[in-house]
Amino acid sequence: MDELIDILDADGNKTGETVLKSIAHRNGIFHQTVHIWFYTKNQHILLQQRGKDKTIFPLLFDVSVAGHIASGEEIEDAAVREVAEEIGLNISKRELKKIGVFKSIQNHSPELIDAEFHHAFIAELNVPLQELTKQESEVEDLQLTSLLKFSEETWGMANLRKYVPHSVQYYKTVIKSIKKEL
């Protein structure tokens, strides 16, 4: 779905202009997204397997929930909305803990350049996995994996064909932030 999003400069500041998401991706225009990583008290992390029909990284495992921030939408409101849309879970803004903003540029093709600032959050998953409802158009599967296994596979990037290739520093920040909460 195409939507209007705010344009950012290379430092992550809003320019006051907006653009359709499709144009931002085609032209490599900076914009904002939310990333929400869910964890359990028994040291597991919720991973989303991207849908098989996704243009970018189909069937790879990624952040529990992610999405674009609509023009004028508050960052935390976008996070709460995306969680409800992608995994059918209703949370409040106070359940989110922001762990940073990460600049990411990925050149997928000459016609598809992701130039994004990811507003990353962690939140405790307080319901069983079976109670989550995945958004069929976006999500192939949801699974819990041990934080230790996830750490081993992402820090050393030992399994490049399994995960979306975020930076090692990004993955380290997510894992360290979750460990502080346990």
mmCIF file of the C-alpha atoms, coordinates in Angstrom:
data_MODEL
# 
_entry.id   MODEL 
# 
loop_
_atom_site.group_PDB 
_atom_site.id 
_atom_site.type_symbol 
_atom_site.label_atom_id 
_atom_site.label_alt_id 
_atom_site.label_comp_id 
_atom_site.label_asym_id 
_atom_site.label_entity_id 
_atom_site.label_seq_id 
_atom_site.pdbx_PDB_ins_code 
_atom_site.Cartn_x 
_atom_site.Cartn_y 
_atom_site.Cartn_z 
_atom_site.occupancy 
_atom_site.B_iso_or_equiv 
_atom_site.pdbx_formal_charge 
_atom_site.auth_seq_id 
_atom_site.auth_comp_id 
_atom_site.auth_asym_id 
_atom_site.auth_atom_id 
_atom_site.pdbx_PDB_model_num 
ATOM 1   C CA . MET A 1 1   ? 0.000  0.000   0.000  1.00 0.00 ? 1   MET A CA 1 
ATOM 2   C CA . ASP A 1 2   ? 1.351  3.389   -0.960 1.00 0.00 ? 2   ASP A CA 1 
ATOM 3   C CA . GLU A 1 3   ? 1.162  6.073   1.676  1.00 0.00 ? 3   GLU A CA 1 
ATOM 4   C CA . LEU A 1 4   ? 2.326  9.625   2.227  1.00 0.00 ? 4   LEU A CA 1 
ATOM 5   C CA . ILE A 1 5   ? 5.468  9.817   4.400  1.00 0.00 ? 5   ILE A CA 1 
ATOM 6   C CA . ASP A 1 6   ? 7.630  12.639  5.747  1.00 0.00 ? 6   ASP A CA 1 
ATOM 7   C CA . ILE A 1 7   ? 10.931 13.381  4.005  1.00 0.00 ? 7   ILE A CA 1 
ATOM 8   C CA . LEU A 1 8   ? 14.029 13.522  6.205  1.00 0.00 ? 8   LEU A CA 1 
ATOM 9   C CA . ASP A 1 9   ? 17.442 15.011  5.524  1.00 0.00 ? 9   ASP A CA 1 
ATOM 10  C CA . ALA A 1 10  ? 20.611 12.902  5.754  1.00 0.00 ? 10  ALA A CA 1 
ATOM 11  C CA . ASP A 1 11  ? 20.782 13.616  9.504  1.00 0.00 ? 11  ASP A CA 1 
ATOM 12  C CA . GLY A 1 12  ? 17.255 12.376  10.186 1.00 0.00 ? 12  GLY A CA 1 
ATOM 13  C CA . ASN A 1 13  ? 15.545 15.745  10.519 1.00 0.00 ? 13  ASN A CA 1 
ATOM 14  C CA . LYS A 1 14  ? 12.139 16.361  8.966  1.00 0.00 ? 14  LYS A CA 1 
ATOM 15  C CA . THR A 1 15  ? 12.322 18.729  5.992  1.00 0.00 ? 15  THR A CA 1 
ATOM 16  C CA . GLY A 1 16  ? 8.645  19.716  6.107  1.00 0.00 ? 16  GLY A CA 1 
ATOM 17  C CA . GLU A 1 17  ? 8.020  17.956  2.796  1.00 0.00 ? 17  GLU A CA 1 
ATOM 18  C CA . THR A 1 18  ? 6.160  14.727  2.095  1.00 0.00 ? 18  THR A CA 1 
ATOM 19  C CA . VAL A 1 19  ? 6.329  12.102  -0.632 1.00 0.00 ? 19  VAL A CA 1 
ATOM 20  C CA . LEU A 1 20  ? 4.641  8.830   -1.511 1.00 0.00 ? 20  LEU A CA 1 
ATOM 21  C CA . LYS A 1 21  ? 6.488  5.829   -0.071 1.00 0.00 ? 21  LYS A CA 1 
ATOM 22  C CA . SER A 1 22  ? 6.939  4.351   -3.560 1.00 0.00 ? 22  SER A CA 1 
ATOM 23  C CA . ILE A 1 23  ? 8.723  7.499   -4.753 1.00 0.00 ? 23  ILE A CA 1 
ATOM 24  C CA . ALA A 1 24  ? 10.916 7.593   -1.626 1.00 0.00 ? 24  ALA A CA 1 
ATOM 25  C CA . HIS A 1 25  ? 11.992 4.010   -2.320 1.00 0.00 ? 25  HIS A CA 1 
ATOM 26  C CA . ARG A 1 26  ? 12.548 4.613   -6.027 1.00 0.00 ? 26  ARG A CA 1 
ATOM 27  C CA . ASN A 1 27  ? 14.659 7.738   -5.429 1.00 0.00 ? 27  ASN A CA 1 
ATOM 28  C CA . GLY A 1 28  ? 16.436 6.850   -2.178 1.00 0.00 ? 28  GLY A CA 1 
ATOM 29  C CA . ILE A 1 29  ? 14.759 9.623   -0.169 1.00 0.00 ? 29  ILE A CA 1 
ATOM 30  C CA . PHE A 1 30  ? 15.290 9.427   3.586  1.00 0.00 ? 30  PHE A CA 1 
ATOM 31  C CA . HIS A 1 31  ? 12.217 8.583   5.661  1.00 0.00 ? 31  HIS A CA 1 
ATOM 32  C CA . GLN A 1 32  ? 11.261 7.020   9.019  1.00 0.00 ? 32  GLN A CA 1 
ATOM 33  C CA . THR A 1 33  ? 10.292 3.525   10.069 1.00 0.00 ? 33  THR A CA 1 
ATOM 34  C CA . VAL A 1 34  ? 9.575  1.762   13.352 1.00 0.00 ? 34  VAL A CA 1 
ATOM 35  C CA . HIS A 1 35  ? 11.139 -1.510  14.481 1.00 0.00 ? 35  HIS A CA 1 
ATOM 36  C CA . ILE A 1 36  ? 9.666  -3.299  17.491 1.00 0.00 ? 36  ILE A CA 1 
ATOM 37  C CA . TRP A 1 37  ? 11.522 -6.290  18.942 1.00 0.00 ? 37  TRP A CA 1 
ATOM 38  C CA . PHE A 1 38  ? 9.530  -8.478  21.333 1.00 0.00 ? 38  PHE A CA 1 
ATOM 39  C CA . TYR A 1 39  ? 11.242 -10.640 23.931 1.00 0.00 ? 39  TYR A CA 1 
ATOM 40  C CA . THR A 1 40  ? 10.128 -13.015 26.687 1.00 0.00 ? 40  THR A CA 1 
ATOM 41  C CA . LYS A 1 41  ? 11.358 -13.244 30.258 1.00 0.00 ? 41  LYS A CA 1 
ATOM 42  C CA . ASN A 1 42  ? 12.662 -16.753 29.506 1.00 0.00 ? 42  ASN A CA 1 
ATOM 43  C CA . GLN A 1 43  ? 15.206 -15.237 27.079 1.00 0.00 ? 43  GLN A CA 1 
ATOM 44  C CA . HIS A 1 44  ? 13.508 -15.679 23.728 1.00 0.00 ? 44  HIS A CA 1 
ATOM 45  C CA . ILE A 1 45  ? 13.053 -13.176 20.935 1.00 0.00 ? 45  ILE A CA 1 
ATOM 46  C CA . LEU A 1 46  ? 10.116 -13.032 18.539 1.00 0.00 ? 46  LEU A CA 1 
ATOM 47  C CA . LEU A 1 47  ? 11.172 -13.201 14.898 1.00 0.00 ? 47  LEU A CA 1 
ATOM 48  C CA . GLN A 1 48  ? 9.036  -12.481 11.884 1.00 0.00 ? 48  GLN A CA 1 
ATOM 49  C CA . GLN A 1 49  ? 9.626  -14.388 8.684  1.00 0.00 ? 49  GLN A CA 1 
ATOM 50  C CA . ARG A 1 50  ? 8.922  -11.950 5.873  1.00 0.00 ? 50  ARG A CA 1 
ATOM 51  C CA . GLY A 1 51  ? 6.172  -12.877 3.432  1.00 0.00 ? 51  GLY A CA 1 
ATOM 52  C CA . LYS A 1 52  ? 7.085  -14.916 0.368  1.00 0.00 ? 52  LYS A CA 1 
ATOM 53  C CA . ASP A 1 53  ? 5.683  -12.203 -1.926 1.00 0.00 ? 53  ASP A CA 1 
ATOM 54  C CA . LYS A 1 54  ? 7.702  -9.339  -0.406 1.00 0.00 ? 54  LYS A CA 1 
ATOM 55  C CA . THR A 1 55  ? 9.897  -7.488  -2.917 1.00 0.00 ? 55  THR A CA 1 
ATOM 56  C CA . ILE A 1 56  ? 12.734 -7.136  -0.433 1.00 0.00 ? 56  ILE A CA 1 
ATOM 57  C CA . PHE A 1 57  ? 14.217 -10.115 1.452  1.00 0.00 ? 57  PHE A CA 1 
ATOM 58  C CA . PRO A 1 58  ? 11.283 -12.526 1.018  1.00 0.00 ? 58  PRO A CA 1 
ATOM 59  C CA . LEU A 1 59  ? 11.222 -15.386 3.545  1.00 0.00 ? 59  LEU A CA 1 
ATOM 60  C CA . LEU A 1 60  ? 14.160 -14.033 5.580  1.00 0.00 ? 60  LEU A CA 1 
ATOM 61  C CA . PHE A 1 61  ? 13.774 -13.568 9.328  1.00 0.00 ? 61  PHE A CA 1 
ATOM 62  C CA . ASP A 1 62  ? 13.629 -10.037 10.645 1.00 0.00 ? 62  ASP A CA 1 
ATOM 63  C CA . VAL A 1 63  ? 12.451 -7.760  13.440 1.00 0.00 ? 63  VAL A CA 1 
ATOM 64  C CA . SER A 1 64  ? 9.260  -8.853  15.237 1.00 0.00 ? 64  SER A CA 1 
ATOM 65  C CA . VAL A 1 65  ? 7.303  -5.938  13.735 1.00 0.00 ? 65  VAL A CA 1 
ATOM 66  C CA . ALA A 1 66  ? 8.323  -3.130  11.396 1.00 0.00 ? 66  ALA A CA 1 
ATOM 67  C CA . GLY A 1 67  ? 6.655  -0.511  9.281  1.00 0.00 ? 67  GLY A CA 1 
ATOM 68  C CA . HIS A 1 68  ? 6.641  2.986   7.901  1.00 0.00 ? 68  HIS A CA 1 
ATOM 69  C CA . ILE A 1 69  ? 5.562  6.063   9.821  1.00 0.00 ? 69  ILE A CA 1 
ATOM 70  C CA . ALA A 1 70  ? 2.811  7.922   7.974  1.00 0.00 ? 70  ALA A CA 1 
ATOM 71  C CA . SER A 1 71  ? 3.174  11.646  7.372  1.00 0.00 ? 71  SER A CA 1 
ATOM 72  C CA . GLY A 1 72  ? 2.366  13.538  10.562 1.00 0.00 ? 72  GLY A CA 1 
ATOM 73  C CA . GLU A 1 73  ? 2.017  10.340  12.618 1.00 0.00 ? 73  GLU A CA 1 
ATOM 74  C CA . GLU A 1 74  ? 3.721  10.190  15.999 1.00 0.00 ? 74  GLU A CA 1 
ATOM 75  C CA . ILE A 1 75  ? 6.500  7.585   16.168 1.00 0.00 ? 75  ILE A CA 1 
ATOM 76  C CA . GLU A 1 76  ? 5.028  5.638   19.118 1.00 0.00 ? 76  GLU A CA 1 
ATOM 77  C CA . ASP A 1 77  ? 1.543  5.705   17.536 1.00 0.00 ? 77  ASP A CA 1 
ATOM 78  C CA . ALA A 1 78  ? 3.022  4.142   14.389 1.00 0.00 ? 78  ALA A CA 1 
ATOM 79  C CA . ALA A 1 79  ? 4.685  1.437   16.495 1.00 0.00 ? 79  ALA A CA 1 
ATOM 80  C CA . VAL A 1 80  ? 1.438  0.580   18.292 1.00 0.00 ? 80  VAL A CA 1 
ATOM 81  C CA . ARG A 1 81  ? -0.465 0.552   14.951 1.00 0.00 ? 81  ARG A CA 1 
ATOM 82  C CA . GLU A 1 82  ? 2.076  -1.697  13.240 1.00 0.00 ? 82  GLU A CA 1 
ATOM 83  C CA . VAL A 1 83  ? 2.057  -4.197  16.136 1.00 0.00 ? 83  VAL A CA 1 
ATOM 84  C CA . ALA A 1 84  ? -1.732 -4.477  15.874 1.00 0.00 ? 84  ALA A CA 1 
ATOM 85  C CA . GLU A 1 85  ? -1.623 -4.811  12.075 1.00 0.00 ? 85  GLU A CA 1 
ATOM 86  C CA . GLU A 1 86  ? 1.233  -7.293  11.730 1.00 0.00 ? 86  GLU A CA 1 
ATOM 87  C CA . ILE A 1 87  ? 0.793  -9.608  14.722 1.00 0.00 ? 87  ILE A CA 1 
ATOM 88  C CA . GLY A 1 88  ? -2.689 -8.776  16.033 1.00 0.00 ? 88  GLY A CA 1 
ATOM 89  C CA . LEU A 1 89  ? -1.472 -7.633  19.443 1.00 0.00 ? 89  LEU A CA 1 
ATOM 90  C CA . ASN A 1 90  ? -2.830 -4.534  21.166 1.00 0.00 ? 90  ASN A CA 1 
ATOM 91  C CA . ILE A 1 91  ? -0.185 -2.767  23.245 1.00 0.00 ? 91  ILE A CA 1 
ATOM 92  C CA . SER A 1 92  ? 0.114  0.671   24.811 1.00 0.00 ? 92  SER A CA 1 
ATOM 93  C CA . LYS A 1 93  ? 2.844  3.213   24.155 1.00 0.00 ? 93  LYS A CA 1 
ATOM 94  C CA . ARG A 1 94  ? 4.136  2.800   27.710 1.00 0.00 ? 94  ARG A CA 1 
ATOM 95  C CA . GLU A 1 95  ? 5.052  -0.839  26.942 1.00 0.00 ? 95  GLU A CA 1 
ATOM 96  C CA . LEU A 1 96  ? 7.589  0.361   24.361 1.00 0.00 ? 96  LEU A CA 1 
ATOM 97  C CA . LYS A 1 97  ? 11.173 1.119   25.327 1.00 0.00 ? 97  LYS A CA 1 
ATOM 98  C CA . LYS A 1 98  ? 13.124 3.062   22.714 1.00 0.00 ? 98  LYS A CA 1 
ATOM 99  C CA . ILE A 1 99  ? 16.654 1.763   22.211 1.00 0.00 ? 99  ILE A CA 1 
ATOM 100 C CA . GLY A 1 100 ? 17.847 4.052   19.442 1.00 0.00 ? 100 GLY A CA 1 
ATOM 101 C CA . VAL A 1 101 ? 17.532 5.425   15.951 1.00 0.00 ? 101 VAL A CA 1 
ATOM 102 C CA . PHE A 1 102 ? 19.534 3.694   13.233 1.00 0.00 ? 102 PHE A CA 1 
ATOM 103 C CA . LYS A 1 103 ? 20.389 5.106   9.831  1.00 0.00 ? 103 LYS A CA 1 
ATOM 104 C CA . SER A 1 104 ? 20.201 2.488   7.094  1.00 0.00 ? 104 SER A CA 1 
ATOM 105 C CA . ILE A 1 105 ? 20.793 2.720   3.358  1.00 0.00 ? 105 ILE A CA 1 
ATOM 106 C CA . GLN A 1 106 ? 20.279 -0.409  1.289  1.00 0.00 ? 106 GLN A CA 1 
ATOM 107 C CA . ASN A 1 107 ? 20.593 -0.341  -2.486 1.00 0.00 ? 107 ASN A CA 1 
ATOM 108 C CA . HIS A 1 108 ? 18.437 -3.242  -3.606 1.00 0.00 ? 108 HIS A CA 1 
ATOM 109 C CA . SER A 1 109 ? 18.382 -2.183  -7.270 1.00 0.00 ? 109 SER A CA 1 
ATOM 110 C CA . PRO A 1 110 ? 18.627 1.057   -9.298 1.00 0.00 ? 110 PRO A CA 1 
ATOM 111 C CA . GLU A 1 111 ? 14.853 1.422   -8.829 1.00 0.00 ? 111 GLU A CA 1 
ATOM 112 C CA . LEU A 1 112 ? 14.723 0.460   -5.138 1.00 0.00 ? 112 LEU A CA 1 
ATOM 113 C CA . ILE A 1 113 ? 16.837 2.218   -2.543 1.00 0.00 ? 113 ILE A CA 1 
ATOM 114 C CA . ASP A 1 114 ? 15.820 2.049   1.115  1.00 0.00 ? 114 ASP A CA 1 
ATOM 115 C CA . ALA A 1 115 ? 17.104 5.175   2.860  1.00 0.00 ? 115 ALA A CA 1 
ATOM 116 C CA . GLU A 1 116 ? 15.617 4.952   6.313  1.00 0.00 ? 116 GLU A CA 1 
ATOM 117 C CA . PHE A 1 117 ? 15.958 5.951   9.914  1.00 0.00 ? 117 PHE A CA 1 
ATOM 118 C CA . HIS A 1 118 ? 14.715 3.029   12.029 1.00 0.00 ? 118 HIS A CA 1 
ATOM 119 C CA . HIS A 1 119 ? 13.221 4.063   15.381 1.00 0.00 ? 119 HIS A CA 1 
ATOM 120 C CA . ALA A 1 120 ? 13.904 0.865   17.316 1.00 0.00 ? 120 ALA A CA 1 
ATOM 121 C CA . PHE A 1 121 ? 11.968 -0.312  20.373 1.00 0.00 ? 121 PHE A CA 1 
ATOM 122 C CA . ILE A 1 122 ? 11.881 -3.373  22.578 1.00 0.00 ? 122 ILE A CA 1 
ATOM 123 C CA . ALA A 1 123 ? 8.825  -4.669  24.431 1.00 0.00 ? 123 ALA A CA 1 
ATOM 124 C CA . GLU A 1 124 ? 8.056  -7.708  26.532 1.00 0.00 ? 124 GLU A CA 1 
ATOM 125 C CA . LEU A 1 125 ? 5.803  -10.289 24.910 1.00 0.00 ? 125 LEU A CA 1 
ATOM 126 C CA . ASN A 1 126 ? 3.218  -11.142 27.557 1.00 0.00 ? 126 ASN A CA 1 
ATOM 127 C CA . VAL A 1 127 ? 1.017  -13.537 25.564 1.00 0.00 ? 127 VAL A CA 1 
ATOM 128 C CA . PRO A 1 128 ? 1.705  -17.010 24.168 1.00 0.00 ? 128 PRO A CA 1 
ATOM 129 C CA . LEU A 1 129 ? 2.888  -17.199 20.553 1.00 0.00 ? 129 LEU A CA 1 
ATOM 130 C CA . GLN A 1 130 ? -0.331 -18.995 19.585 1.00 0.00 ? 130 GLN A CA 1 
ATOM 131 C CA . GLU A 1 131 ? -2.375 -15.916 20.507 1.00 0.00 ? 131 GLU A CA 1 
ATOM 132 C CA . LEU A 1 132 ? -0.661 -13.764 17.869 1.00 0.00 ? 132 LEU A CA 1 
ATOM 133 C CA . THR A 1 133 ? -2.374 -13.332 14.505 1.00 0.00 ? 133 THR A CA 1 
ATOM 134 C CA . LYS A 1 134 ? 0.012  -12.726 11.622 1.00 0.00 ? 134 LYS A CA 1 
ATOM 135 C CA . GLN A 1 135 ? -0.885 -10.373 8.803  1.00 0.00 ? 135 GLN A CA 1 
ATOM 136 C CA . GLU A 1 136 ? -1.050 -12.788 5.875  1.00 0.00 ? 136 GLU A CA 1 
ATOM 137 C CA . SER A 1 137 ? 0.040  -10.235 3.247  1.00 0.00 ? 137 SER A CA 1 
ATOM 138 C CA . GLU A 1 138 ? 3.190  -9.282  5.175  1.00 0.00 ? 138 GLU A CA 1 
ATOM 139 C CA . VAL A 1 139 ? 4.185  -12.159 7.440  1.00 0.00 ? 139 VAL A CA 1 
ATOM 140 C CA . GLU A 1 140 ? 4.965  -15.755 6.484  1.00 0.00 ? 140 GLU A CA 1 
ATOM 141 C CA . ASP A 1 141 ? 5.631  -17.011 10.002 1.00 0.00 ? 141 ASP A CA 1 
ATOM 142 C CA . LEU A 1 142 ? 6.283  -15.952 13.580 1.00 0.00 ? 142 LEU A CA 1 
ATOM 143 C CA . GLN A 1 143 ? 8.617  -17.852 15.858 1.00 0.00 ? 143 GLN A CA 1 
ATOM 144 C CA . LEU A 1 144 ? 10.365 -17.545 19.169 1.00 0.00 ? 144 LEU A CA 1 
ATOM 145 C CA . THR A 1 145 ? 14.069 -18.346 19.204 1.00 0.00 ? 145 THR A CA 1 
ATOM 146 C CA . SER A 1 146 ? 16.504 -18.260 22.080 1.00 0.00 ? 146 SER A CA 1 
ATOM 147 C CA . LEU A 1 147 ? 18.339 -15.001 22.546 1.00 0.00 ? 147 LEU A CA 1 
ATOM 148 C CA . LEU A 1 148 ? 21.608 -16.962 22.687 1.00 0.00 ? 148 LEU A CA 1 
ATOM 149 C CA . LYS A 1 149 ? 21.014 -18.610 19.303 1.00 0.00 ? 149 LYS A CA 1 
ATOM 150 C CA . PHE A 1 150 ? 19.912 -15.301 17.793 1.00 0.00 ? 150 PHE A CA 1 
ATOM 151 C CA . SER A 1 151 ? 23.057 -13.619 19.169 1.00 0.00 ? 151 SER A CA 1 
ATOM 152 C CA . GLU A 1 152 ? 25.344 -16.282 17.740 1.00 0.00 ? 152 GLU A CA 1 
ATOM 153 C CA . GLU A 1 153 ? 23.698 -16.127 14.323 1.00 0.00 ? 153 GLU A CA 1 
ATOM 154 C CA . THR A 1 154 ? 23.597 -12.342 13.969 1.00 0.00 ? 154 THR A CA 1 
ATOM 155 C CA . TRP A 1 155 ? 26.705 -11.024 15.737 1.00 0.00 ? 155 TRP A CA 1 
ATOM 156 C CA . GLY A 1 156 ? 29.008 -13.092 13.616 1.00 0.00 ? 156 GLY A CA 1 
ATOM 157 C CA . MET A 1 157 ? 26.536 -13.029 10.741 1.00 0.00 ? 157 MET A CA 1 
ATOM 158 C CA . ALA A 1 158 ? 27.036 -16.784 10.640 1.00 0.00 ? 158 ALA A CA 1 
ATOM 159 C CA . ASN A 1 159 ? 23.717 -17.311 8.903  1.00 0.00 ? 159 ASN A CA 1 
ATOM 160 C CA . LEU A 1 160 ? 23.463 -14.607 6.247  1.00 0.00 ? 160 LEU A CA 1 
ATOM 161 C CA . ARG A 1 161 ? 20.806 -16.450 4.294  1.00 0.00 ? 161 ARG A CA 1 
ATOM 162 C CA . LYS A 1 162 ? 18.461 -16.626 7.283  1.00 0.00 ? 162 LYS A CA 1 
ATOM 163 C CA . TYR A 1 163 ? 18.260 -12.997 8.470  1.00 0.00 ? 163 TYR A CA 1 
ATOM 164 C CA . VAL A 1 164 ? 17.729 -9.605  6.886  1.00 0.00 ? 164 VAL A CA 1 
ATOM 165 C CA . PRO A 1 165 ? 21.247 -8.109  6.763  1.00 0.00 ? 165 PRO A CA 1 
ATOM 166 C CA . HIS A 1 166 ? 21.051 -5.288  9.298  1.00 0.00 ? 166 HIS A CA 1 
ATOM 167 C CA . SER A 1 167 ? 24.383 -4.085  10.652 1.00 0.00 ? 167 SER A CA 1 
ATOM 168 C CA . VAL A 1 168 ? 26.085 -6.109  13.366 1.00 0.00 ? 168 VAL A CA 1 
ATOM 169 C CA . GLN A 1 169 ? 26.019 -2.989  15.568 1.00 0.00 ? 169 GLN A CA 1 
ATOM 170 C CA . TYR A 1 170 ? 22.254 -2.788  15.172 1.00 0.00 ? 170 TYR A CA 1 
ATOM 171 C CA . TYR A 1 171 ? 21.812 -6.432  16.185 1.00 0.00 ? 171 TYR A CA 1 
ATOM 172 C CA . LYS A 1 172 ? 24.208 -5.976  19.132 1.00 0.00 ? 172 LYS A CA 1 
ATOM 173 C CA . THR A 1 173 ? 22.209 -2.992  20.391 1.00 0.00 ? 173 THR A CA 1 
ATOM 174 C CA . VAL A 1 174 ? 18.956 -4.962  20.225 1.00 0.00 ? 174 VAL A CA 1 
ATOM 175 C CA . ILE A 1 175 ? 20.402 -7.966  22.060 1.00 0.00 ? 175 ILE A CA 1 
ATOM 176 C CA . LYS A 1 176 ? 22.197 -5.928  24.735 1.00 0.00 ? 176 LYS A CA 1 
ATOM 177 C CA . SER A 1 177 ? 19.058 -3.838  25.348 1.00 0.00 ? 177 SER A CA 1 
ATOM 178 C CA . ILE A 1 178 ? 16.936 -6.959  25.820 1.00 0.00 ? 178 ILE A CA 1 
ATOM 179 C CA . LYS A 1 179 ? 19.519 -8.538  28.153 1.00 0.00 ? 179 LYS A CA 1 
ATOM 180 C CA . LYS A 1 180 ? 19.333 -5.437  30.385 1.00 0.00 ? 180 LYS A CA 1 
ATOM 181 C CA . GLU A 1 181 ? 15.603 -6.038  30.818 1.00 0.00 ? 181 GLU A CA 1 
ATOM 182 C CA . LEU A 1 182 ? 15.936 -9.705  31.813 1.00 0.00 ? 182 LEU A CA 1 
# 
